[in-house]
């Protein structure tokens, strides 16, 4: 679920910042404990003018090359867990990009 989304133009300089804050919720509906691997991805920039900054990974392990983030979870019966994935993308305002 997307928690927070805003675009902010810097008053000094010529950059636009876009922040994305995702909440991933998992729940164990079984009557026994489970181990679960949750994977997601942070955008990767191929352009040196576009910067991606990881802000919150909720103890996830990030692969710097691929942007993949992984969480190994152990859930008790009927337990649930919330994971936050938050990142900031900064790019020149003369470029059009889609941030997801």
Phi and psi restraints in degrees (value plus and minus 20) as a CYANA .aco file:
   2 UNK   PHI     -95.9   -55.9
   2 UNK   PSI     101.4   141.4
   3 UNK   PHI    -110.2   -70.2
   3 UNK   PSI     -60.7   -20.7
   4 UNK   PHI    -170.0  -130.0
   4 UNK   PSI     113.8   153.8
   5 UNK   PHI    -163.7  -123.7
   5 UNK   PSI     106.4   146.4
   6 UNK   PHI    -175.5  -135.5
   6 UNK   PSI     134.0   174.0
   7 UNK   PHI    -135.3   -95.3
   7 UNK   PSI     112.0   152.0
   8 UNK   PHI    -148.2  -108.2
   8 UNK   PSI     107.3   147.3
   9 UNK   PHI    -115.6   -75.6
   9 UNK   PSI     112.5   152.5
  10 UNK   PHI     -92.4   -52.4
  10 UNK   PSI     119.5   159.5
  11 UNK   PHI     -98.5   -58.5
  11 UNK   PSI     -46.9    -6.9
  12 UNK   PHI    -130.6   -90.6
  12 UNK   PSI     104.8   144.8
  13 UNK   PHI      78.9   118.9
  13 UNK   PSI    -192.7  -152.7
  14 UNK   PHI    -148.6  -108.6
  14 UNK   PSI      17.8    57.8
  15 UNK   PHI    -131.3   -91.3
  15 UNK   PSI     133.4   173.4
  16 UNK   PHI    -133.5   -93.5
  16 UNK   PSI     119.3   159.3
  17 UNK   PHI    -135.8   -95.8
  17 UNK   PSI     113.2   153.2
  18 UNK   PHI    -145.8  -105.8
  18 UNK   PSI     108.5   148.5
  19 UNK   PHI    -133.4   -93.4
  19 UNK   PSI     118.0   158.0
  20 UNK   PHI    -143.7  -103.7
  20 UNK   PSI     115.7   155.7
  21 UNK   PHI    -150.5  -110.5
  21 UNK   PSI      86.1   126.1
  22 UNK   PHI    -124.8   -84.8
  22 UNK   PSI     121.2   161.2
  23 UNK   PHI    -136.2   -96.2
  23 UNK   PSI     100.6   140.6
  24 UNK   PHI    -125.9   -85.9
  24 UNK   PSI     104.6   144.6
  25 UNK   PHI    -136.5   -96.5
  25 UNK   PSI     110.4   150.4
  26 UNK   PHI    -147.2  -107.2
  26 UNK   PSI     129.2   169.2
  27 UNK   PHI    -161.5  -121.5
  27 UNK   PSI     118.6   158.6
  28 UNK   PHI    -113.1   -73.1
  28 UNK   PSI      87.7   127.7
  29 UNK   PHI    -111.1   -71.1
  29 UNK   PSI     -17.5    22.5
  30 UNK   PHI    -104.6   -64.6
  30 UNK   PSI     149.2   189.2
  31 UNK   PHI    -115.3   -75.3
  31 UNK   PSI     -10.2    29.8
  32 UNK   PHI    -154.7  -114.7
  32 UNK   PSI     137.6   177.6
  33 UNK   PHI     -85.3   -45.3
  33 UNK   PSI     130.9   170.9
  34 UNK   PHI    -154.0  -114.0
  34 UNK   PSI     136.2   176.2
  35 UNK   PHI    -130.4   -90.4
  35 UNK   PSI     118.0   158.0
  36 UNK   PHI    -157.8  -117.8
  36 UNK   PSI     117.0   157.0
  37 UNK   PHI    -127.5   -87.5
  37 UNK   PSI      99.5   139.5
  38 UNK   PHI    -130.0   -90.0
  38 UNK   PSI     111.2   151.2
  39 UNK   PHI    -147.3  -107.3
  39 UNK   PSI     123.8   163.8
  40 UNK   PHI    -168.4  -128.4
  40 UNK   PSI    -193.6  -153.6
  41 UNK   PHI    -165.2  -125.2
  41 UNK   PSI     121.4   161.4
  42 UNK   PHI    -117.0   -77.0
  42 UNK   PSI     122.1   162.1
  43 UNK   PHI     -77.3   -37.3
  43 UNK   PSI     128.4   168.4
  44 UNK   PHI    -137.7   -97.7
  44 UNK   PSI     112.0   152.0
  45 UNK   PHI    -114.9   -74.9
  45 UNK   PSI     111.8   151.8
  46 UNK   PHI    -116.6   -76.6
  46 UNK   PSI     -25.2    14.8
  47 UNK   PHI    -131.4   -91.4
  47 UNK   PSI     109.1   149.1
  48 UNK   PHI     -88.3   -48.3
  48 UNK   PSI     -37.4     2.6
  49 UNK   PHI    -101.6   -61.6
  49 UNK   PSI     -33.2     6.8
  50 UNK   PHI    -127.5   -87.5
  50 UNK   PSI     102.8   142.8
  51 UNK   PHI    -132.3   -92.3
  51 UNK   PSI     118.0   158.0
  52 UNK   PHI    -139.6   -99.6
  52 UNK   PSI     105.5   145.5
  53 UNK   PHI    -139.1   -99.1
  53 UNK   PSI     101.0   141.0
  54 UNK   PHI     -96.8   -56.8
  54 UNK   PSI     106.7   146.7
  55 UNK   PHI    -128.4   -88.4
  55 UNK   PSI     -56.0   -16.0
  56 UNK   PHI    -168.5  -128.5
  56 UNK   PSI     103.7   143.7
  57 UNK   PHI    -141.9  -101.9
  57 UNK   PSI     -17.3    22.7
  58 UNK   PHI      27.2    67.2
  58 UNK   PSI      36.0    76.0
  59 UNK   PHI      44.7    84.7
  59 UNK   PSI      -6.0    34.0
  60 UNK   PHI     -95.2   -55.2
  60 UNK   PSI     135.1   175.1
  61 UNK   PHI    -118.5   -78.5
  61 UNK   PSI     103.2   143.2
  62 UNK   PHI    -124.1   -84.1
  62 UNK   PSI     118.3   158.3
  63 UNK   PHI    -115.9   -75.9
  63 UNK   PSI      93.7   133.7
  64 UNK   PHI     -84.3   -44.3
  64 UNK   PSI     -49.9    -9.9
  65 UNK   PHI     -95.9   -55.9
  65 UNK   PSI     -63.6   -23.6
  66 UNK   PHI    -120.8   -80.8
  66 UNK   PSI     -37.7     2.3
  67 UNK   PHI      61.9   101.9
  67 UNK   PSI     -20.7    19.3
  68 UNK   PHI     -90.1   -50.1
  68 UNK   PSI     116.0   156.0
  69 UNK   PHI    -139.5   -99.5
  69 UNK   PSI     112.4   152.4
  70 UNK   PHI    -147.3  -107.3
  70 UNK   PSI     120.5   160.5
  71 UNK   PHI    -144.4  -104.4
  71 UNK   PSI     106.9   146.9
  72 UNK   PHI    -119.1   -79.1
  72 UNK   PSI      97.1   137.1
  73 UNK   PHI    -138.1   -98.1
  73 UNK   PSI     127.1   167.1
  74 UNK   PHI    -140.4  -100.4
  74 UNK   PSI      96.5   136.5
  75 UNK   PHI    -133.8   -93.8
  75 UNK   PSI     111.3   151.3
  76 UNK   PHI     -96.0   -56.0
  76 UNK   PSI     145.9   185.9
  77 UNK   PHI     -75.7   -35.7
  77 UNK   PSI     114.8   154.8
  78 UNK   PHI      41.8    81.8
  78 UNK   PSI      -5.8    34.2
  79 UNK   PHI    -105.5   -65.5
  79 UNK   PSI     133.6   173.6
  80 UNK   PHI    -153.0  -113.0
  80 UNK   PSI     141.0   181.0
  81 UNK   PHI    -162.1  -122.1
  81 UNK   PSI     118.9   158.9
  82 UNK   PHI    -133.0   -93.0
  82 UNK   PSI     114.0   154.0
  83 UNK   PHI    -141.6  -101.6
  83 UNK   PSI     112.2   152.2
  84 UNK   PHI    -125.8   -85.8
  84 UNK   PSI     113.9   153.9
  85 UNK   PHI    -146.7  -106.7
  85 UNK   PSI      93.7   133.7
  86 UNK   PHI    -152.8  -112.8
  86 UNK   PSI     113.2   153.2
  87 UNK   PHI    -166.5  -126.5
  87 UNK   PSI     140.2   180.2
  88 UNK   PHI    -144.0  -104.0
  88 UNK   PSI     112.8   152.8
  89 UNK   PHI    -136.0   -96.0
  89 UNK   PSI     106.1   146.1
  90 UNK   PHI    -138.0   -98.0
  90 UNK   PSI     109.3   149.3
  91 UNK   PHI    -169.2  -129.2
  91 UNK   PSI     138.7   178.7
  92 UNK   PHI     -84.2   -44.2
  92 UNK   PSI     120.8   160.8
  93 UNK   PHI     -90.5   -50.5
  93 UNK   PSI     -31.1     8.9
  94 UNK   PHI    -104.0   -64.0
  94 UNK   PSI     -19.9    20.1
  95 UNK   PHI    -128.6   -88.6
  95 UNK   PSI     125.3   165.3
  96 UNK   PHI    -127.5   -87.5
  96 UNK   PSI     100.9   140.9
  97 UNK   PHI    -154.8  -114.8
  97 UNK   PSI     139.8   179.8
  98 UNK   PHI    -129.7   -89.7
  98 UNK   PSI     103.0   143.0
  99 UNK   PHI    -127.7   -87.7
  99 UNK   PSI     103.4   143.4
